[in-house]
Amino acid sequence: MTLYDRLGGVYAIAAVIDDLIDRIMDDPRLNANPKVNEAHHRVSRAGFKYLVTEQVCQAAGGPQRYTGRSMYDSHVHLDITEQEWQAFLDDLKQTFDQFGVPQAERAELLAIVDSTKREIVLPRQKG
């Protein structure tokens, strides 16, 4: 059985993503970065939730196909720090707790999320 099936399919995944995106878009730790704050107020929450749902469904083995930009292209201009990445992971853990995501599925989802980190948290240029 795929991770997608074990998570309950698109409806269950969409509910979790709905909570997560609200959580991260309202997180003062993330919005302290002016570039992230601006992006959070520029993009449609509904569209953001849709694209992340597509992405998670595809990564979990579902039939959906992610149609958004690459993680690099979506984040390169935001100057996301390691501390902001950790705040995001904390938000993700809170969402997992809220929905009672089992440990095995959490571990698989965290591995998927971790695989995107190098495209989101970029090494800082030495000036």
N, C-alpha and C positions, 0 to 999 in steps of 0.2 A: 504494500500500500504506500502511495506517495505521501510526502510531507503535506502536500496540498489536500489530499483526502483526509489525513489524520487531523489537520487543522479545521476541517469542516467545510472546505470548498470556498467559493468566492464570497458567499454571504457572510460567513464567519470571519474571513480574512478582511473583508471590507469594513466590518464593524470594529475590528481591532485597529485598522489603519485610520478610521474616522477618529477614534480616541487619540491615537498617537499624534496625528497631524495637529489636532487642536492643542494637544499638550506642548508640542515643540514650537508651534507658532506663537504661543502665549508665554513661553519660558523666558523670564527676564535674564537668565544666564546666557541664553542664546541671543536675545535681542539687545544685549549690551554691545554686541558687535554691530556698528551702524550699518554695515553692508548687509548683514543678515536681517536686521530689523527692516531695512528698506525693502528687501526681497519679500519678506513675510507680509508686508503691506501692499506689495505690488501684484503678487500672484493671487489668483482665485483659489481659495481653500478647496472648493469643490473640484477644481481641475487638478490641484496638487494631490488630493486624496485619490482621485481617479487614477492618475499615473502611478502613484506608489502602490495602489492595489494591483494594477496590471503587473508591475514589476515583481511584487512579492508572489503573486499567483504564478507567474512564469518561472521564477527562481525555485518555487516549491514543487514544480512539476505539473502545474495546471495547464489548461489549454489556452490561456490568455497569452498575448504577446505584447511585450512592453513597447510602446510607441514614442516614448519621450527621448530626450537628449541623453548623451552619456553622462555618467556621474561626474567625470572630469569637466565637461562643458557646462554642466549645471552648477558647479561649485567653485571653479577655479578663481573666479572674480570675488569670492566671498571672504577670502583669507581666514578660513576656519582653523582654529587652534586645537591643540590636543585637549585643552580644558573644555572647549566647546564640544568636542567629540565625546568626552566623558559625560558632559551634561546631557547630550543626546542619548547616550547609552543608559543613563539614569532614567530619563523619560521613558525609554523603551522598556526598562525593567518595571517601572510603575504601571505601564500599560499591560505588560504580561501578567503582573500581579492582579490587576483589576479584572482580567478575563480568565484568570486561573490557567494560563498556558502551562501544560505539563513540562517537567524538566527536560525530557528527551527532545521535545519539539523546540523548546527555548534554545537548547544547545545548537540544534541544526539552524535555527533562524539567526542566532548570533554568529555562527560561522559564515552564513550568507552575508550578513551585515558587515562583518569584519573584512570580508573579501573586497568590499568597496572602499575601505578606509584610505588606501593609498591614492585613490582618485579624488577623495574629498578633503582630507587633511594633507595638504601639500608641504613638503619640506620648505622651510623659510630660506629665502635667498640671503646670503651674507652680504651686507652692504658696504 
